Amino acid sequence: MPTLANCKGCGKLYVQQRAEYCHDCQAQNNRYFMKIREFLKSNPKSTVMEINAKTGIPVSKILELRNSEFVPFGS
């Protein structure tokens, strides 16, 4: 059942159904995920720091996505 919650990313109040993020932050996570995925296709043995340096995605977000069961929109 949907409930009101604060977004884990921006703190905005939203109707939580499953995700811990509002729609905008979830969409940003999706963009990060796809950018990391594309980078790793060409550079499969990259470290977190290399991914950060080449993509500009924050290390904390790379680690969060790595440790989660993130499934992008449309998958």
N, C-alpha and C positions, 0 to 999 in steps of 0.2 A: 504494500500500500504506500502511495506517495506521501512524503512528509516534507515539512519545511526544514531546510538545513543551510548552513553557511558553506560556501564553496571553499574547498581546501586550497585552491590557488589564489583567488582574489578576495575571498571573504564575503562576497555578495550573497544575499539571501536568494534561494532558488528552491524549486520543488524537486526534491531528491527522489528519484525512482530507483536507480541502481548505482550510478556513478557518484563519486565524491566531488565532482567538479560541475560547475555550471556549463551551459552549452558553449559559451565563448572559450572558457579554459579547456574544455574537452576538445574543441576544434583545434586549439593551439597545440595540445598534446598530440593530436592526430598529425598535424603538420610536422612536429618534431620527430615523431615516430617514423613517418615516411622519409624524412630527410636522412635520418640515421640509417634506415634500411637501405636506401639507395647508396649511401656512402659505403656501407659495409659490403655491398655487392662487389664493389671495386677494390675495397681494402679490408678483406675479411679478418685479418689478424691485428686490427687497430686496437689501441688501448683507449680507455675513456678520455685520457688527456689529448690524444691525437684526434679523436672525434670532436672534442671541444674546440681544439685549435682550428680544425678545418671547416667545421660547420657553424661555430659560434653558439651552439646550444649549451646552456649552462650545465656544468658537471652534475649539479644536484638533480637536474631533470633527466640527464642521461642515466644516472644511477637509479632514479625512481622508476623510469620506464624499463630498465633492465631487470629490476627486482619485482616488477608487477606482472600481472597477467593482462596487460593492456591489449585491447582489441580495437583497432581503429574503426571509425564510422564506415559503414558500407562493407564490412567484412563478414 
